[in-house]
Amino acid sequence: QVQLVESGGGLVQPGGSLRLSCVVSGSIFSIYDMAWYRQAPGKQRSLVATVTKGGSTDYLYSVKCRFTISRDNAKNILYLQMNSLKPEDTAVYYCNALLRTTTTIPANYWGQGTQVTVSS
């Protein structure tokens, strides 16, 4: 059984910062690519940032230079540092991991999401 648990969301004023965390637990054999997605009300879920096991990153254009994705491979934790937040960043943020357990082939797993609201 695998669990992805996000934390760190909340209400922040425009220009503020938040740091999201996602802890992956369970019978993990190996974690490959990890990512953050977000879903705003009435919109489809969209990719925000990705990080490979080796640390290569990629970002949605609108968050480049404001957001930083990182991971701790020893602790199986994914992070998203969000700076200079804008109202349009308001969404539920989801953690995603491509991983293999001790008994299954690689598959995508999702967290339950954490709400980020940027408002004055």
N, C-alpha and C positions, 0 to 999 in steps of 0.2 A: 504494500500500500504506500502510495506517494502523496505527500501533501506539500502544497505551495501556499505559504501564508504571508500576505503583504501587510505592511504597517507603515505609518508615517504620514498618511494623508491628513487633510484637515482644511480649515478655512485660513486663508492668507490674503493680505492686501496686495494689490498690484505692485510689482517691483520686489516683492518678498521672495523668500526661499523656502523650500521644503526638501527633505531627503526621504525618499521611499526605500524600504527594504523588503526583500522577499526571501524567506527562509525555506529551503527545500529539505524535506526530511523523508525518511522511509528507507526501504531496502535499495539504495541507490548503487548501481554499478559504475555508471559514468554519466556525467552531464556534458552535453555538447553545446550547441548554441543556446543562448538565453536572450530574452527580449522583454521589453515593456511595450504594451499596447494601451490605447485609451479609447473610450467610447463616450462621446458627449450625447446629451439628450437628443433623441430624434436622428442620430447619425450612426453610421456603421462603425464598428470597431476598426481602428487603424493603427498601423505600426509606428511607434515613436522612436525606438532605438534598439539596436542589437549589439551583442558582444559574443565573439567566439570563445572557445575554450582557451585559445592562445592570447586573447585580449584584443583582437581587432574589433573596431567599433564602426558603426554606421548610424546615421541619424536622419530623421525626417527633417527636411530643409528648414522648416519654420522653428525648430528647436535647436538647431546647430548654434554653437557658441553660448547657449544658455543652459542646456542640459548636459550632464555627463553620466554615462552608464559605466558601471564597473562591477566586478565580481570578486568574491573571495572563494577560490576553488577549494581551499582547505576546509572551509566552514560551510560550503554550499549556500552562499548568500549572494543575492543580486541586489545592486543598489541603483538608484537614479537620483542624482543630485540635480535639483531644479532651481535655477536662479532667474532673476528678472522675470518673474511670473507675470503672465498677462491674463485678462479675463477669458480669452479664447483658449487658454490651457485648462479651463474647467472641464472635468470629465471624471469618469471612473477609470482608474489606472489598473491594468492587469499585468501580472507577471506570467511569463511563458517560458517553458524550458523543454528542449528536446533532450530526452534522457533515456537511459536504459537501466532497468532494474536488474536485480540478480536473477530474475526468472523470465523477463520479457525482452522482446526486441525493442529498438528505439521507437519512442512515440512522443507526441506532444502532450504536455500537461499544463494546466492553467490554475492560477490562483483564483480566489473569490472576488478580488478587486478591492481597491481602496479609493474613497472619494477625495478628490482634490477640488476645492472651490476657491477661485480667485475673485475677490470682490471687495470693494471699499464699503 
